[in-house]
Amino acid sequence: MSEHNIIRRQQLQNMKYNLIAFTIIFISFGLIIFAQIRESVYTKLDSELYNSLGTIKSFVLDQNFNLKRPDEGLRPRGNAAINIRSPRIIPILRARDGSIINFGSVNDSYYDQYLKYIEFDKEKLNRIVSISIRDQYYFRSITTNVGTDAGEELYMQLVINSDGERNLLQHTSFILIVGVIIFSIMSILASLILSQITMKPVKKSWSRQVEFVENVSHELRTPLTIIQNSLELLLTSPEDKIIDRSESIAIALDETSWLSRLITDMLTLARSDSTMTEIHKDLFSLDALVETVCQPYRDLAESQNKVLEVNLHCPMNINADKSRIHQLLVILLDNALKYTDEKDKISVDTNIKDNKAVITVSDTGMGISDENIDKIFDRFFREDKARSRERGGMGLGLSIADWIVSRHGGTIKVTHNKPRGSIFTIKLSKG
């Protein structure tokens, strides 16, 4: 399967998971809001029913009702009045068989033709239920058992119209459903964007891995071929002495040394990617370390008819991994010596700027072209691969240098050294 298909499949999978997560969140959010609104809407109605039920029940038990004159409404024989807290509540007095005795204060025959269809269930006493008339008008109702002085068994049913609340809930549910649909559609776009964002590091890592494998294969092929040819040449003359084949042996040893350094550098970079390599910080004098590292390179530069200048102006101690800073300096000095010619000059300077230790390694060598200056820290990058191979460069040193500096929270950059050469500037914090 191609790289494009694998990444695309993973991106679609991420998009699917994000879409499912967003949809579940939106639906859950809508259901919670609807449940809270429904509870708050019906709470007031139910509270009115409970409060009025207590008042009416007490009144019915304390008074002697006239049950033979339904046209007079629900009222006692005397002058007492029923104090129903909400004018919206309609009390319905029912006989033992459930037949309506009185509609309370509602005497209009227009209402009677509707209220007589109110549902009544003896099994649902003292609890609020939702009822409807012909699926057109909706009420909340509560029923309780009451008695009179004469000992008749009566039922008091209180109903309150809930059409307005029902319409509000229907409108709210419609808005929530439309909102969930709209946000679900929007989540498709959001899922696509998020999947692309999450796949960026994967694509970058994949590209780096593919490039790394290709570069390693290329770098390993040449020395292995040379070693193989040298050994095969030795096998053609098994009777020869070592001195007769010293040149072939020397070539094989050089390539073996090259492979060893290459593998060491690759392991360093692999561990840096997996954060396996730890940094052990200690306080030490930067100038003292730079002087120690530069000392053998002075003699080496002199033997190559080059000049190495060291200017130390950073007397403070820094808290860093001494061995890694040593490795950083070695990489930069090796690089400077490789890419300078006879009579060229290499300078190593230290100073303090903005409370940071600054190391500058400059040279008057061949320099770096403008189009490649941003690629100089890429792995296996070599501006002139043929000349780099001759000079022993593998294109990994500056990548390791960049990793060392970044692990110390510092910065490293390269600029042109006018009129010729390069300048590497490293800034490290004291801590």
Protein Blocks (a to p, Z undefined) as FASTA:
>chain_A
ZZklmmmmmmmmmmmmmmmmmmmmmmmmmmmmmmmmmmmmmmmmmmmmmmmmmmmmmmmm
mpccdfklmmnopadfblbdcddfblkbccddddfkopafbghjalbfklmmmmmmpccd
fklghiacdddehhlaccdddddddddfkopacdddddddfklmmmmmmmmmmmmmmmmm
mmmmmmmmmmmmmmmmmmmmmmmmmmmmmmmmmmmmmmmmmmmmmmmmmmmmmmmmmmbc
fklmmmmmmmmmmmmmmmmmmmmmmmmmmmmmnomaccddddddfklmmmmmmmmmmmmm
mmnopacddddfbfbccdddfklmmmmmmmmmmmmmmmccehiacddddddeehiacddd
ddfbebpafklmmmmmpghiafblmlmmmnopahlmmmmmmmmmmmnopacddddddfbd
cdddddddfZZ
